[in-house]
Amino acid sequence: MELQKPYYAVIFTNTRTEGDNGYSQMAEEMEKLARKQPGFLDFESARDGLGVTISYWESLEAIANWKSNMEHREAQKNGIKKWYSWYKVRICKVEREYEFTK
Amino acid sequence: MELQKPYYAVIFTNTRTEGDNGYSQMAEEMEKLARKQPGFLDFESARDGLGVTISYWESLEAIANWKSNMEHREAQKNGIKKWYSWYKVRICKVEREYEFTK
């Protein structure tokens, strides 16, 4: 069940600091901006205490470009300064997948 | 920044059916059971509408063993019958990671 076209996932797991401090607006803008990037495939996000956001990309190059996007870099700086008490980023190669729909 | 010991992630993204129907108890039991399996590394989960659960494993073999665990297979059957309206499972190789702590 190997994928014919392997693709990549960025798993961003995090815990927030207290208060919004512009976080919600930034999160919305970053999702919109990510969706416009070359090589973007999909975006999944959930939070209940722990936040887990996963973006999917066609290639490592697309991920590197998104990481160095100027507006995204600004958000990353504020993430460290204001919004996150902890985060972990994992770059993964999606090797297999299967899906169920009722 | 390649990992010296690459490891694997199972990304389980899902949407629930209406009502609990024993789901919460099962989810708790499955997390406990997963944590006891050989090759288990970590577990992260969040839900707000969309549910995202990621388990981390030392090897593909450990993932295959967990998938075929008898109690887990029973939960998988009920997942399809009762608990999930949609899910997607992705098996990924974690190739790089970095972490921030305030």
N, CA and C atoms of all chains as a GROMACS GRO file, in nm:
protein
  612
    1MET      N    1   0.082  -0.120   0.000
    1MET     CA    2   0.000   0.000   0.000
    1MET      C    3   0.087   0.127   0.000
    2GLU      N    4   0.205   0.120  -0.064
    2GLU     CA    5   0.287   0.241  -0.074
    2GLU      C    6   0.215   0.346  -0.158
    3LEU      N    7   0.230   0.471  -0.122
    3LEU     CA    8   0.171   0.578  -0.201
    3LEU      C    9   0.247   0.592  -0.331
    4GLN      N   10   0.176   0.613  -0.440
    4GLN     CA   11   0.244   0.636  -0.568
    4GLN      C   12   0.319   0.767  -0.564
    5LYS      N   13   0.256   0.866  -0.501
    5LYS     CA   14   0.324   0.995  -0.487
    5LYS      C   15   0.334   1.026  -0.339
    6PRO      N   16   0.445   0.992  -0.277
    6PRO     CA   17   0.456   1.025  -0.134
    6PRO      C   18   0.450   1.176  -0.116
    7TYR      N   19   0.397   1.218  -0.004
    7TYR     CA   20   0.391   1.361   0.025
    7TYR      C   21   0.434   1.382   0.170
    8TYR      N   22   0.430   1.505   0.216
    8TYR     CA   23   0.490   1.537   0.345
    8TYR      C   24   0.389   1.603   0.440
    9ALA      N   25   0.410   1.579   0.568
    9ALA     CA   26   0.326   1.638   0.671
    9ALA      C   27   0.413   1.717   0.767
   10VAL      N   28   0.367   1.834   0.807
   10VAL     CA   29   0.431   1.909   0.915
   10VAL      C   30   0.337   1.902   1.035
   11ILE      N   31   0.378   1.828   1.138
   11ILE     CA   32   0.299   1.818   1.260
   11ILE      C   33   0.347   1.925   1.357
   12PHE      N   34   0.257   2.017   1.390
   12PHE     CA   35   0.290   2.128   1.480
   12PHE      C   36   0.206   2.109   1.606
   13THR      N   37   0.268   2.060   1.712
   13THR     CA   38   0.199   2.035   1.839
   13THR      C   39   0.239   2.146   1.935
   14ASN      N   40   0.145   2.201   2.009
   14ASN     CA   41   0.180   2.317   2.092
   14ASN      C   42   0.089   2.336   2.211
   15THR      N   43   0.138   2.410   2.308
   15THR     CA   44   0.055   2.458   2.418
   15THR      C   45   0.063   2.611   2.418
   16ARG      N   46  -0.049   2.675   2.450
   16ARG     CA   47  -0.059   2.821   2.442
   16ARG      C   48  -0.026   2.887   2.574
   17THR      N   49   0.015   3.012   2.565
   17THR     CA   50   0.024   3.098   2.683
   17THR      C   51  -0.117   3.146   2.718
   18GLU      N   52  -0.133   3.216   2.830
   18GLU     CA   53  -0.262   3.271   2.870
   18GLU      C   54  -0.303   3.388   2.780
   19GLY      N   55  -0.433   3.404   2.755
   19GLY     CA   56  -0.483   3.521   2.681
   19GLY      C   57  -0.467   3.506   2.532
   20ASP      N   58  -0.544   3.584   2.456
   20ASP     CA   59  -0.541   3.569   2.310
   20ASP      C   60  -0.423   3.645   2.250
   21ASN      N   61  -0.406   3.772   2.287
   21ASN     CA   62  -0.295   3.855   2.237
   21ASN      C   63  -0.276   3.851   2.085
   22GLY      N   64  -0.389   3.846   2.014
   22GLY     CA   65  -0.381   3.848   1.867
   22GLY      C   66  -0.361   3.711   1.805
   23TYR      N   67  -0.362   3.609   1.889
   23TYR     CA   68  -0.334   3.474   1.839
   23TYR      C   69  -0.439   3.425   1.738
   24SER      N   70  -0.568   3.440   1.772
   24SER     CA   71  -0.675   3.384   1.688
   24SER      C   72  -0.670   3.441   1.547
   25GLN      N   73  -0.651   3.574   1.540
   25GLN     CA   74  -0.647   3.639   1.408
   25GLN      C   75  -0.528   3.588   1.328
   26MET      N   76  -0.413   3.579   1.394
   26MET     CA   77  -0.293   3.530   1.326
   26MET      C   78  -0.314   3.387   1.276
   27ALA      N   79  -0.374   3.303   1.362
   27ALA     CA   80  -0.391   3.162   1.325
   27ALA      C   81  -0.477   3.150   1.199
   28GLU      N   82  -0.583   3.232   1.195
   28GLU     CA   83  -0.672   3.233   1.079
   28GLU      C   84  -0.597   3.280   0.954
   29GLU      N   85  -0.521   3.389   0.971
   29GLU     CA   86  -0.446   3.442   0.856
   29GLU      C   87  -0.341   3.344   0.806
   30MET      N   88  -0.273   3.277   0.899
   30MET     CA   89  -0.168   3.181   0.859
   30MET      C   90  -0.228   3.062   0.784
   31GLU      N   91  -0.347   3.017   0.828
   31GLU     CA   92  -0.410   2.907   0.755
   31GLU      C   93  -0.444   2.951   0.612
   32LYS      N   94  -0.503   3.072   0.600
   32LYS     CA   95  -0.537   3.124   0.466
   32LYS      C   96  -0.413   3.135   0.379
   33LEU      N   97  -0.305   3.187   0.440
   33LEU     CA   98  -0.181   3.209   0.365
   33LEU      C   99  -0.117   3.075   0.325
   34ALA      N  100  -0.119   2.980   0.416
   34ALA     CA  101  -0.061   2.847   0.386
   34ALA      C  102  -0.132   2.785   0.266
   35ARG      N  103  -0.265   2.799   0.265
   35ARG     CA  104  -0.344   2.738   0.158
   35ARG      C  105  -0.312   2.794   0.020
   36LYS      N  106  -0.251   2.914   0.018
   36LYS     CA  107  -0.216   2.976  -0.111
   36LYS      C  108  -0.075   2.940  -0.158
   37GLN      N  109   0.002   2.874  -0.074
   37GLN     CA  110   0.142   2.848  -0.109
   37GLN      C  111   0.155   2.738  -0.215
   38PRO      N  112   0.257   2.748  -0.300
   38PRO     CA  113   0.282   2.640  -0.396
   38PRO      C  114   0.311   2.509  -0.322
   39GLY      N  115   0.252   2.402  -0.369
   39GLY     CA  116   0.278   2.271  -0.309
   39GLY      C  117   0.192   2.239  -0.189
   40PHE      N  118   0.104   2.334  -0.149
   40PHE     CA  119   0.014   2.308  -0.037
   40PHE      C  120  -0.089   2.201  -0.074
   41LEU      N  121  -0.115   2.107   0.017
   41LEU     CA  122  -0.214   2.002  -0.009
   41LEU      C  123  -0.335   2.008   0.084
   42ASP      N  124  -0.310   2.018   0.214
   42ASP     CA  125  -0.423   2.013   0.307
   42ASP      C  126  -0.382   2.066   0.445
   43PHE      N  127  -0.482   2.092   0.528
   43PHE     CA  128  -0.460   2.154   0.658
   43PHE      C  129  -0.561   2.095   0.756
   44GLU      N  130  -0.514   2.046   0.871
   44GLU     CA  131  -0.603   1.991   0.973
   44GLU      C  132  -0.561   2.047   1.108
   45SER      N  133  -0.659   2.086   1.190
   45SER     CA  134  -0.624   2.150   1.316
   45SER      C  135  -0.728   2.121   1.422
   46ALA      N  136  -0.684   2.097   1.544
   46ALA     CA  137  -0.775   2.077   1.657
   46ALA      C  138  -0.703   2.122   1.784
   47ARG      N  139  -0.782   2.170   1.879
   47ARG     CA  140  -0.723   2.208   2.008
   47ARG      C  141  -0.820   2.176   2.119
   48ASP      N  142  -0.774   2.112   2.226
   48ASP     CA  143  -0.845   2.114   2.354
   48ASP      C  144  -0.738   2.105   2.462
   49GLY      N  145  -0.681   2.223   2.490
   49GLY     CA  146  -0.563   2.227   2.575
   49GLY      C  147  -0.442   2.215   2.483
   50LEU      N  148  -0.406   2.093   2.450
   50LEU     CA  149  -0.303   2.069   2.349
   50LEU      C  150  -0.356   2.111   2.211
   51GLY      N  151  -0.275   2.179   2.135
   51GLY     CA  152  -0.310   2.212   1.997
   51GLY      C  153  -0.232   2.124   1.902
   52VAL      N  154  -0.301   2.072   1.803
   52VAL     CA  155  -0.233   1.991   1.701
   52VAL      C  156  -0.274   2.045   1.564
   53THR      N  157  -0.180   2.096   1.490
   53THR     CA  158  -0.206   2.145   1.355
   53THR      C  159  -0.116   2.069   1.259
   54ILE      N  160  -0.176   2.015   1.156
   54ILE     CA  161  -0.096   1.941   1.057
   54ILE      C  162  -0.120   2.004   0.920
   55SER      N  163  -0.013   2.040   0.852
   55SER     CA  164  -0.027   2.083   0.714
   55SER      C  165   0.043   1.980   0.626
   56TYR      N  166  -0.014   1.960   0.507
   56TYR     CA  167   0.038   1.859   0.414
   56TYR      C  168   0.091   1.928   0.288
   57TRP      N  169   0.203   1.878   0.238
   57TRP     CA  170   0.274   1.944   0.130
   57TRP      C  171   0.327   1.843   0.028
   58GLU      N  172   0.343   1.891  -0.094
   58GLU     CA  173   0.391   1.804  -0.202
   58GLU      C  174   0.538   1.766  -0.188
   59SER      N  175   0.616   1.852  -0.126
   59SER     CA  176   0.761   1.830  -0.123
   59SER      C  177   0.826   1.900  -0.004
   60LEU      N  178   0.948   1.860   0.028
   60LEU     CA  179   1.025   1.927   0.133
   60LEU      C  180   1.056   2.071   0.093
   61GLU      N  181   1.072   2.092  -0.037
   61GLU     CA  182   1.100   2.227  -0.086
   61GLU      C  183   0.981   2.320  -0.057
   62ALA      N  184   0.860   2.271  -0.079
   62ALA     CA  185   0.740   2.352  -0.050
   62ALA      C  186   0.735   2.387   0.099
   63ILE      N  187   0.773   2.293   0.184
   63ILE     CA  188   0.776   2.319   0.329
   63ILE      C  189   0.880   2.424   0.364
   64ALA      N  190   0.997   2.412   0.303
   64ALA     CA  191   1.105   2.509   0.328
   64ALA      C  192   1.062   2.649   0.284
   65ASN      N  193   0.995   2.658   0.169
   65ASN     CA  194   0.946   2.788   0.121
   65ASN      C  195   0.843   2.849   0.215
   66TRP      N  196   0.753   2.764   0.263
   66TRP     CA  197   0.651   2.812   0.357
   66TRP      C  198   0.716   2.858   0.487
   67LYS      N  199   0.814   2.784   0.534
   67LYS     CA  200   0.883   2.821   0.658
   67LYS      C  201   0.949   2.958   0.645
   68SER      N  202   1.001   2.990   0.526
   68SER     CA  203   1.074   3.116   0.511
   68SER      C  204   0.989   3.229   0.454
   69ASN      N  205   0.860   3.203   0.429
   69ASN     CA  206   0.767   3.310   0.389
   69ASN      C  207   0.772   3.424   0.492
   70MET      N  208   0.780   3.549   0.443
   70MET     CA  209   0.805   3.663   0.533
   70MET      C  210   0.696   3.680   0.641
   71GLU      N  211   0.570   3.673   0.599
   71GLU     CA  212   0.462   3.690   0.698
   71GLU      C  213   0.459   3.575   0.798
   72HIS      N  214   0.492   3.457   0.747
   72HIS     CA  215   0.496   3.340   0.834
   72HIS      C  216   0.612   3.352   0.933
   73ARG      N  217   0.725   3.407   0.888
   73ARG     CA  218   0.839   3.426   0.979
   73ARG      C  219   0.806   3.523   1.091
   74GLU      N  220   0.731   3.626   1.057
   74GLU     CA  221   0.687   3.723   1.157
   74GLU      C  222   0.598   3.652   1.261
   75ALA      N  223   0.507   3.566   1.212
   75ALA     CA  224   0.420   3.490   1.303
   75ALA      C  225   0.503   3.395   1.390
   76GLN      N  226   0.604   3.335   1.332
   76GLN     CA  227   0.690   3.245   1.409
   76GLN      C  228   0.761   3.320   1.522
   77LYS      N  229   0.807   3.441   1.491
   77LYS     CA  230   0.874   3.523   1.595
   77LYS      C  231   0.778   3.554   1.710
   78ASN      N  232   0.656   3.597   1.674
   78ASN     CA  233   0.557   3.627   1.778
   78ASN      C  234   0.512   3.502   1.851
   79GLY      N  235   0.515   3.391   1.782
   79GLY     CA  236   0.481   3.264   1.846
   79GLY      C  237   0.573   3.236   1.963
   80ILE      N  238   0.700   3.260   1.942
   80ILE     CA  239   0.800   3.238   2.048
   80ILE      C  240   0.789   3.346   2.156
   81LYS      N  241   0.764   3.470   2.111
   81LYS     CA  242   0.758   3.581   2.207
   81LYS      C  243   0.631   3.577   2.292
   82LYS      N  244   0.516   3.547   2.226
   82LYS     CA  245   0.387   3.572   2.292
   82LYS      C  246   0.294   3.452   2.307
   83TRP      N  247   0.282   3.369   2.203
   83TRP     CA  248   0.166   3.280   2.195
   83TRP      C  249   0.186   3.139   2.249
   84TYR      N  250   0.307   3.088   2.239
   84TYR     CA  251   0.327   2.947   2.276
   84TYR      C  252   0.417   2.934   2.399
   85SER      N  253   0.378   2.844   2.489
   85SER     CA  254   0.466   2.812   2.601
   85SER      C  255   0.554   2.692   2.563
   86TRP      N  256   0.508   2.615   2.468
   86TRP     CA  257   0.584   2.501   2.418
   86TRP      C  258   0.536   2.465   2.279
   87TYR      N  259   0.627   2.426   2.193
   87TYR     CA  260   0.582   2.362   2.069
   87TYR      C  261   0.686   2.264   2.017
   88LYS      N  262   0.639   2.175   1.935
   88LYS     CA  263   0.728   2.080   1.868
   88LYS      C  264   0.685   2.070   1.723
   89VAL      N  265   0.781   2.075   1.634
   89VAL     CA  266   0.753   2.063   1.491
   89VAL      C  267   0.818   1.936   1.440
   90ARG      N  268   0.740   1.856   1.369
   90ARG     CA  269   0.796   1.734   1.310
   90ARG      C  270   0.768   1.735   1.160
   91ILE      N  271   0.872   1.713   1.082
   91ILE     CA  272   0.858   1.702   0.937
   91ILE      C  273   0.855   1.554   0.903
   92CYS      N  274   0.747   1.509   0.839
   92CYS     CA  275   0.726   1.366   0.817
   92CYS      C  276   0.698   1.337   0.671
   93LYS      N  277   0.741   1.219   0.629
   93LYS     CA  278   0.705   1.171   0.496
   93LYS      C  279   0.587   1.075   0.511
   94VAL      N  280   0.477   1.105   0.443
   94VAL     CA  281   0.360   1.018   0.451
   94VAL      C  282   0.383   0.899   0.360
   95GLU      N  283   0.390   0.780   0.420
   95GLU     CA  284   0.428   0.663   0.342
   95GLU      C  285   0.308   0.579   0.300
   96ARG      N  286   0.204   0.578   0.382
   96ARG     CA  287   0.083   0.500   0.350
   96ARG      C  288  -0.036   0.572   0.408
   97GLU      N  289  -0.153   0.547   0.350
   97GLU     CA  290  -0.274   0.608   0.405
   97GLU      C  291  -0.395   0.524   0.368
   98TYR      N  292  -0.497   0.530   0.451
   98TYR     CA  293  -0.626   0.474   0.414
   98TYR      C  294  -0.736   0.554   0.480
   99GLU      N  295  -0.855   0.543   0.422
   99GLU     CA  296  -0.964   0.633   0.459
   99GLU      C  297  -1.094   0.555   0.472
  100PHE      N  298  -1.179   0.600   0.563
  100PHE     CA  299  -1.310   0.539   0.580
  100PHE      C  300  -1.416   0.649   0.576
  101THR      N  301  -1.521   0.628   0.498
  101THR     CA  302  -1.634   0.721   0.499
  101THR      C  303  -1.761   0.640   0.516
  102LYS      N  304  -1.847   0.685   0.609
  102LYS     CA  305  -1.972   0.612   0.637
  102LYS      C  306  -2.069   0.630   0.520
  103MET      N  307   1.979   1.839   0.981
  103MET     CA  308   1.901   1.811   1.101
  103MET      C  309   1.827   1.677   1.089
  104GLU      N  310   1.888   1.581   1.015
  104GLU     CA  311   1.825   1.449   1.007
  104GLU      C  312   1.826   1.385   1.146
  105LEU      N  313   1.723   1.311   1.178
  105LEU     CA  314   1.720   1.239   1.304
  105LEU      C  315   1.818   1.124   1.299
  106GLN      N  316   1.888   1.102   1.408
  106GLN     CA  317   1.978   0.987   1.412
  106GLN      C  318   1.899   0.858   1.411
  107LYS      N  319   1.787   0.859   1.483
  107LYS     CA  320   1.700   0.742   1.484
  107LYS      C  321   1.564   0.784   1.432
  108PRO      N  322   1.539   0.768   1.304
  108PRO     CA  323   1.405   0.806   1.256
  108PRO      C  324   1.300   0.722   1.325
  109TYR      N  325   1.183   0.779   1.345
  109TYR     CA  326   1.073   0.704   1.404
  109TYR      C  327   0.946   0.732   1.325
  110TYR      N  328   0.836   0.675   1.366
  110TYR     CA  329   0.715   0.679   1.284
  110TYR      C  330   0.597   0.741   1.358
  111ALA      N  331   0.510   0.804   1.280
  111ALA     CA  332   0.389   0.864   1.336
  111ALA      C  333   0.267   0.805   1.266
  112VAL      N  334   0.164   0.775   1.343
  112VAL     CA  335   0.035   0.739   1.285
  112VAL      C  336  -0.060   0.856   1.311
  113ILE      N  337  -0.096   0.926   1.205
  113ILE     CA  338  -0.190   1.038   1.217
  113ILE      C  339  -0.330   0.985   1.192
  114PHE      N  340  -0.414   0.993   1.293
  114PHE     CA  341  -0.552   0.945   1.284
  114PHE      C  342  -0.644   1.066   1.294
  115THR      N  343  -0.697   1.110   1.180
  115THR     CA  344  -0.785   1.227   1.176
  115THR      C  345  -0.928   1.176   1.159
  116ASN      N  346  -1.023   1.232   1.232
  116ASN     CA  347  -1.156   1.172   1.227
  116ASN      C  348  -1.267   1.271   1.263
  117THR      N  349  -1.388   1.239   1.221
  117THR     CA  350  -1.506   1.309   1.270
  117THR      C  351  -1.598   1.204   1.334
  118ARG      N  352  -1.666   1.243   1.442
  118ARG     CA  353  -1.747   1.153   1.521
  118ARG      C  354  -1.892   1.152   1.475
  119THR      N  355  -1.958   1.042   1.504
  119THR     CA  356  -2.104   1.036   1.490
  119THR      C  357  -2.166   1.106   1.612
  120GLU      N  358  -2.298   1.122   1.614
  120GLU     CA  359  -2.367   1.183   1.728
  120GLU      C  360  -2.366   1.088   1.850
  121GLY      N  361  -2.360   1.144   1.970
  121GLY     CA  362  -2.375   1.064   2.092
  121GLY      C  363  -2.245   0.995   2.130
  122ASP      N  364  -2.234   0.956   2.258
  122ASP     CA  365  -2.109   0.895   2.302
  122ASP      C  366  -2.103   0.747   2.267
  123ASN      N  367  -2.208   0.671   2.301
  123ASN     CA  368  -2.214   0.528   2.267
  123ASN      C  369  -2.090   0.448   2.309
  124GLY      N  370  -2.033   0.486   2.424
  124GLY     CA  371  -1.917   0.412   2.476
  124GLY      C  372  -1.784   0.459   2.419
  125TYR      N  373  -1.790   0.565   2.339
  125TYR     CA  374  -1.667   0.613   2.274
  125TYR      C  375  -1.561   0.662   2.373
  126SER      N  376  -1.601   0.745   2.470
  126SER     CA  377  -1.504   0.807   2.562
  126SER      C  378  -1.426   0.701   2.639
  127GLN      N  379  -1.500   0.600   2.687
  127GLN     CA  380  -1.434   0.494   2.764
  127GLN      C  381  -1.335   0.418   2.676
  128MET      N  382  -1.379   0.386   2.555
  128MET     CA  383  -1.291   0.315   2.462
  128MET      C  384  -1.165   0.396   2.432
  129ALA      N  385  -1.184   0.528   2.406
  129ALA     CA  386  -1.071   0.613   2.369
  129ALA      C  387  -0.967   0.614   2.480
  130GLU      N  388  -1.017   0.622   2.605
  130GLU     CA  389  -0.927   0.621   2.721
  130GLU      C  390  -0.853   0.487   2.731
  131GLU      N  391  -0.929   0.379   2.715
  131GLU     CA  392  -0.868   0.246   2.723
  131GLU      C  393  -0.766   0.223   2.612
  132MET      N  394  -0.797   0.270   2.492
  132MET     CA  395  -0.705   0.249   2.380
  132MET      C  396  -0.576   0.328   2.400
  133GLU      N  397  -0.588   0.448   2.456
  133GLU     CA  398  -0.464   0.524   2.484
  133GLU      C  399  -0.378   0.449   2.585
  134LYS      N  400  -0.442   0.401   2.693
  134LYS     CA  401  -0.367   0.326   2.795
  134LYS      C  402  -0.301   0.203   2.735
  135LEU      N  403  -0.378   0.132   2.652
  135LEU     CA  404  -0.328   0.009   2.591
  135LEU      C  405  -0.213   0.039   2.493
  136ALA      N  406  -0.229   0.143   2.414
  136ALA     CA  407  -0.124   0.181   2.319
  136ALA      C  408   0.007   0.209   2.392
  137ARG      N  409  -0.004   0.280   2.504
  137ARG     CA  410   0.115   0.318   2.579
  137ARG      C  411   0.192   0.197   2.632
  138LYS      N  412   0.124   0.081   2.643
  138LYS     CA  413   0.190  -0.040   2.693
  138LYS      C  414   0.254  -0.123   2.582
  139GLN      N  415   0.230  -0.088   2.457
  139GLN     CA  416   0.278  -0.172   2.347
  139GLN      C  417   0.430  -0.157   2.327
  140PRO      N  418   0.494  -0.264   2.282
  140PRO     CA  419   0.637  -0.255   2.248
  140PRO      C  420   0.657  -0.152   2.135
  141GLY      N  421   0.757  -0.070   2.151
  141GLY     CA  422   0.789   0.026   2.045
  141GLY      C  423   0.708   0.155   2.052
  142PHE      N  424   0.618   0.165   2.152
  142PHE     CA  425   0.541   0.289   2.168
  142PHE      C  426   0.631   0.403   2.214
  143LEU      N  427   0.614   0.522   2.157
  143LEU     CA  428   0.696   0.637   2.197
  143LEU      C  429   0.615   0.750   2.260
  144ASP      N  430   0.505   0.788   2.196
  144ASP     CA  431   0.431   0.903   2.248
  144ASP      C  432   0.291   0.908   2.187
  145PHE      N  433   0.206   0.990   2.247
  145PHE     CA  434   0.065   0.997   2.209
  145PHE      C  435   0.020   1.142   2.224
  146GLU      N  436  -0.041   1.198   2.121
  146GLU     CA  437  -0.092   1.336   2.127
  146GLU      C  438  -0.232   1.338   2.068
  147SER      N  439  -0.325   1.407   2.133
  147SER     CA  440  -0.462   1.404   2.086
  147SER      C  441  -0.533   1.535   2.115
  148ALA      N  442  -0.615   1.581   2.023
  148ALA     CA  443  -0.696   1.701   2.042
  148ALA      C  444  -0.822   1.687   1.958
  149ARG      N  445  -0.929   1.747   2.008
  149ARG     CA  446  -1.053   1.748   1.928
  149ARG      C  447  -1.126   1.878   1.949
  150ASP      N  448  -1.171   1.942   1.842
  150ASP     CA  449  -1.277   2.042   1.849
  150ASP      C  450  -1.354   2.034   1.718
  151GLY      N  451  -1.447   1.938   1.716
  151GLY     CA  452  -1.513   1.903   1.591
  151GLY      C  453  -1.427   1.796   1.525
  152LEU      N  454  -1.327   1.838   1.452
  152LEU     CA  455  -1.228   1.744   1.399
  152LEU      C  456  -1.145   1.685   1.512
  153GLY      N  457  -1.123   1.556   1.510
  153GLY     CA  458  -1.034   1.491   1.605
  153GLY      C  459  -0.903   1.456   1.538
  154VAL      N  460  -0.793   1.488   1.606
  154VAL     CA  461  -0.662   1.452   1.553
  154VAL      C  462  -0.586   1.378   1.664
  155THR      N  463  -0.555   1.253   1.640
  155THR     CA  464  -0.479   1.174   1.736
  155THR      C  465  -0.353   1.124   1.664
  156ILE      N  466  -0.239   1.148   1.726
  156ILE     CA  467  -0.114   1.101   1.667
  156ILE      C  468  -0.043   1.012   1.768
  157SER      N  469  -0.008   0.893   1.725
  157SER     CA  470   0.077   0.808   1.809
  157SER      C  471   0.212   0.793   1.739
  158TYR      N  472   0.316   0.783   1.820
  158TYR     CA  473   0.452   0.775   1.767
  158TYR      C  474   0.512   0.640   1.805
  159TRP      N  475   0.588   0.582   1.712
  159TRP     CA  476   0.636   0.445   1.728
  159TRP      C  477   0.779   0.431   1.679
  160GLU      N  478   0.848   0.334   1.735
  160GLU     CA  479   0.988   0.311   1.698
  160GLU      C  480   1.005   0.254   1.558
  161SER      N  481   0.905   0.178   1.511
  161SER     CA  482   0.921   0.107   1.384
  161SER      C  483   0.786   0.079   1.319
  162LEU      N  484   0.788   0.046   1.192
  162LEU     CA  485   0.665   0.006   1.122
  162LEU      C  486   0.612  -0.125   1.179
  163GLU      N  487   0.704  -0.210   1.225
  163GLU     CA  488   0.662  -0.337   1.285
  163GLU      C  489   0.579  -0.311   1.411
  164ALA      N  490   0.624  -0.218   1.494
  164ALA     CA  491   0.547  -0.184   1.615
  164ALA      C  492   0.408  -0.134   1.579
  165ILE      N  493   0.397  -0.057   1.472
  165ILE     CA  494   0.266  -0.007   1.427
  165ILE      C  495   0.178  -0.123   1.380
  166ALA      N  496   0.237  -0.214   1.303
  166ALA     CA  497   0.162  -0.330   1.253
  166ALA      C  498   0.112  -0.415   1.370
  167ASN      N  499   0.196  -0.433   1.470
  167ASN     CA  500   0.155  -0.511   1.589
  167ASN      C  501   0.040  -0.443   1.663
  168TRP      N  502   0.049  -0.314   1.677
  168TRP     CA  503  -0.057  -0.240   1.745
  168TRP      C  504  -0.188  -0.248   1.664
  169LYS      N  505  -0.178  -0.237   1.533
  169LYS     CA  506  -0.297  -0.245   1.448
  169LYS      C  507  -0.367  -0.380   1.465
  170SER      N  508  -0.289  -0.487   1.483
  170SER     CA  509  -0.350  -0.620   1.489
  170SER      C  510  -0.376  -0.669   1.632
  171ASN      N  511  -0.345  -0.585   1.732
  171ASN     CA  512  -0.379  -0.617   1.871
  171ASN      C  513  -0.530  -0.646   1.883
  172MET      N  514  -0.566  -0.755   1.953
  172MET     CA  515  -0.706  -0.801   1.953
  172MET      C  516  -0.805  -0.697   2.006
  173GLU      N  517  -0.772  -0.636   2.120
  173GLU     CA  518  -0.864  -0.535   2.176
  173GLU      C  519  -0.874  -0.413   2.085
  174HIS      N  520  -0.761  -0.379   2.025
  174HIS     CA  521  -0.760  -0.266   1.933
  174HIS      C  522  -0.843  -0.297   1.808
  175ARG      N  523  -0.836  -0.422   1.762
  175ARG     CA  524  -0.916  -0.462   1.644
  175ARG      C  525  -1.065  -0.452   1.673
  176GLU      N  526  -1.102  -0.490   1.795
  176GLU     CA  527  -1.242  -0.479   1.838
  176GLU      C  528  -1.285  -0.332   1.834
  177ALA      N  529  -1.198  -0.244   1.886
  177ALA     CA  530  -1.227  -0.099   1.884
  177ALA      C  531  -1.237  -0.048   1.741
  178GLN      N  532  -1.152  -0.097   1.655
  178GLN     CA  533  -1.156  -0.055   1.514
  178GLN      C  534  -1.290  -0.092   1.450
  179LYS      N  535  -1.338  -0.214   1.481
  179LYS     CA  536  -1.467  -0.259   1.427
  179LYS      C  537  -1.580  -0.168   1.474
  180ASN      N  538  -1.580  -0.138   1.604
  180ASN     CA  539  -1.684  -0.050   1.658
  180ASN      C  540  -1.668   0.093   1.608
  181GLY      N  541  -1.546   0.131   1.580
  181GLY     CA  542  -1.521   0.263   1.523
  181GLY      C  543  -1.596   0.279   1.392
  182ILE      N  544  -1.589   0.178   1.309
  182ILE     CA  545  -1.658   0.182   1.179
  182ILE      C  546  -1.809   0.170   1.198
  183LYS      N  547  -1.850   0.083   1.292
  183LYS     CA  548  -1.993   0.060   1.313
  183LYS      C  549  -2.062   0.178   1.380
  184LYS      N  550  -1.995   0.237   1.482
  184LYS     CA  551  -2.066   0.329   1.572
  184LYS      C  552  -2.009   0.469   1.585
  185TRP      N  553  -1.876   0.480   1.594
  185TRP     CA  554  -1.820   0.604   1.648
  185TRP      C  555  -1.778   0.710   1.547
  186TYR      N  556  -1.735   0.666   1.430
  186TYR     CA  557  -1.680   0.762   1.334
  186TYR      C  558  -1.766   0.774   1.210
  187SER      N  559  -1.786   0.898   1.165
  187SER     CA  560  -1.852   0.918   1.036
  187SER      C  561  -1.748   0.924   0.924
  188TRP      N  562  -1.626   0.958   0.962
  188TRP     CA  563  -1.516   0.963   0.866
  188TRP      C  564  -1.384   0.950   0.941
  189TYR      N  565  -1.290   0.881   0.884
  189TYR     CA  566  -1.153   0.890   0.937
  189TYR      C  567  -1.051   0.868   0.828
  190LYS      N  568  -0.932   0.915   0.855
  190LYS     CA  569  -0.819   0.892   0.765
  190LYS      C  570  -0.699   0.857   0.851
  191VAL      N  571  -0.628   0.755   0.810
  191VAL     CA  572  -0.508   0.713   0.881
  191VAL      C  573  -0.389   0.733   0.789
  192ARG      N  574  -0.287   0.798   0.841
  192ARG     CA  575  -0.164   0.817   0.762
  192ARG      C  576  -0.046   0.764   0.842
  193ILE      N  577   0.033   0.678   0.778
  193ILE     CA  578   0.154   0.627   0.840
  193ILE      C  579   0.272   0.708   0.786
  194CYS      N  580   0.345   0.772   0.876
  194CYS     CA  581   0.448   0.867   0.835
  194CYS      C  582   0.582   0.836   0.900
  195LYS      N  583   0.687   0.866   0.827
  195LYS     CA  584   0.822   0.857   0.883
  195LYS      C  585   0.864   0.998   0.927
  196VAL      N  586   0.896   1.012   1.055
  196VAL     CA  587   0.938   1.144   1.106
  196VAL      C  588   1.084   1.164   1.065
  197GLU      N  589   1.107   1.264   0.983
  197GLU     CA  590   1.241   1.281   0.928
  197GLU      C  591   1.322   1.388   0.999
  198ARG      N  592   1.255   1.490   1.051
  198ARG     CA  593   1.322   1.598   1.123
  198ARG      C  594   1.230   1.650   1.230
  199GLU      N  595   1.287   1.710   1.334
  199GLU     CA  596   1.203   1.770   1.438
  199GLU      C  597   1.279   1.878   1.510
  200TYR      N  598   1.206   1.975   1.562
  200TYR     CA  599   1.266   2.072   1.652
  200TYR      C  600   1.161   2.118   1.752
  201GLU      N  601   1.212   2.168   1.864
  201GLU     CA  602   1.125   2.192   1.979
  201GLU      C  603   1.157   2.327   2.040
  202PHE      N  604   1.055   2.392   2.096
  202PHE     CA  605   1.074   2.518   2.167
  202PHE      C  606   1.009   2.508   2.304
  203THR      N  607   1.080   2.549   2.407
  203THR     CA  608   1.020   2.558   2.540
  203THR      C  609   1.052   2.694   2.599
  204LYS      N  610   0.948   2.760   2.651
  204LYS     CA  611   0.965   2.895   2.708
  204LYS      C  612   1.044   2.888   2.837
   0.00000   0.00000   0.00000
